Amino acid sequence: MEQIQRLHDLQYWSNVQLCGGLVRNWIKIKPDNEETKAMMKALNEMSFYVARLKDDSDKKDKLLIEYKMERNKWFSKAMEFQKKFEHASKEILGF
């Protein structure tokens, strides 16, 4: 799944670079064109927005992994204490 996401990311950023390059060329040809400047601004804002979403998603995934590891650690400890309790119960109470 991660490889598929990386492929989608690569496709997205390749398209952003292609579009950015085209708009930069248009700005070189007509530097005073307000529509082209607005398009470049919008493209930059979209790129930063997507980058921020990707960063947030990566951080969320990392936190989930950390939470799962912590949960598993506490679950193992709980199982260990349960076994000790059952063993102690058998020795003391005889059942």
Contacts in CASP RR format, 6 or more apart in sequence:
PFRMAT RR
TARGET T0000
AUTHOR 0000-0000-0000
METHOD contacts of the structure
MODEL  1
MEQIQRLHDLQYWSNVQLCGGLVRNWIKIKPDNEETKAMMKALNEMSFYV
ARLKDDSDKKDKLLIEYKMERNKWFSKAMEFQKKFEHASKEILGF
9 54 0 8 1.000
12 50 0 8 1.000
16 43 0 8 1.000
16 46 0 8 1.000
16 47 0 8 1.000
19 43 0 8 1.000
20 40 0 8 1.000
20 43 0 8 1.000
23 36 0 8 1.000
23 39 0 8 1.000
23 40 0 8 1.000
23 43 0 8 1.000
24 40 0 8 1.000
26 33 0 8 1.000
26 36 0 8 1.000
27 33 0 8 1.000
27 36 0 8 1.000
27 37 0 8 1.000
27 40 0 8 1.000
30 36 0 8 1.000
89 95 0 8 1.000
END
